[in-house]
Amino acid sequence: MGAYDRMDELQEKYDEKQREMRALRGKELFGRNAYDLCLVPNVQTPHKFKVLDFEKYKGTCCPKDHLVMYARKMSAYANDNQVVIHYFQDSLTGAALKWYMSLDRTKI
């Protein structure tokens, strides 16, 4: 095997590893900045805001009950839709969180 053949083989292996890394990291994330990844990119967290502890929604209870619980806990911020939407992800886990993370901010 000549030097050029060896270089071609190494290039192919390198390209394959790059493809694997993209698949593991999520190819949709490459080339995006933090702004693009945020569901509510311009959220203004209120001064002295403390992230609340939420019971995580796992999909095993009534979703309406979970929303009512979340809304009541966030009632102090009810007039700030961006804050309410932004922190909703903290109340989800499992499939519900995966669904939420897949939402497109232009359709909120």
Secondary structure, 3 states (H helix, E strand, C coil): CCHHHHHHHHHHHHHHHHHHHHHHHCHHHCCCCHHHHCCCCCCCCCCCCCCCCCCCECCCCCHHHHHHHHHHHCHHHCCCHHHHHHHHHHHECHHHHHHHHCCCHHHC
